[in-house]
Every structure is written in structure tokens, then in C-alpha cells.
Amino acid sequence: MKPIIIISLSLALNLPIHAQEAKKNGKNDLDQQEAFVKKDTDGDGYLSKEEFVGQAKKPAKAEENFSKKDKNNDGKLSFDEVAGRKKGAK
């Protein structure tokens, strides 16, 4: 088989698995991931305070939430911190 067909078949066979996983984690998880990526304007995989607060409709509330979510006090938010999960949890 041609490589493109193999890749297409592989993706098609894995879609139900990803759909089940998304359903298990909650459909909201995918929405949160998309929002996280959009806010991560420098693409480093974390949200700085400026990225988190700068795009918020209520900046004062976002600044307060940033401090609460930054569990390890490193000045940036990982996806797990934004989603309210323990590091490495799924």
C-alpha cells in the first residue's frame, strides 16, 4: 500500500479512540485545549500572566484567577494548572 493510504487508515481507525477519550475526559477538555493554544501567543506551552490576563473579558478577575491557578508559583500556567488538574493527571 502507498504510505498515504496507510496513514489515512491509521487516522481513521484511531478517531473513535480519541472520541471516546475526549468523551471520558469531558468534551470540555478539547475546548479548553483549543482555548489554551490560542492564548499561548508565544507558543512555549505555558501561559504567562500577560497572555492569560491580556485576552480576558474581565482582566481584574483573570489576574486573580491566574494567582489561584499558578499552583507552583512559577509565574506561568501549564495546561494542567489551567484545567485544574494535578500535574500529569488525565
Secondary structure as GFF3:
##gff-version 3
##sequence-region A 1 90
A	DSSP	alpha_helix	3	25	.	.	.	ID=ss1
A	DSSP	alpha_helix	27	39	.	.	.	ID=ss2
A	DSSP	beta_strand	47	48	.	.	.	ID=ss3
A	DSSP	alpha_helix	49	54	.	.	.	ID=ss4
A	DSSP	alpha_helix	59	69	.	.	.	ID=ss5
A	DSSP	beta_strand	76	77	.	.	.	ID=ss6
A	DSSP	alpha_helix	79	83	.	.	.	ID=ss7
###
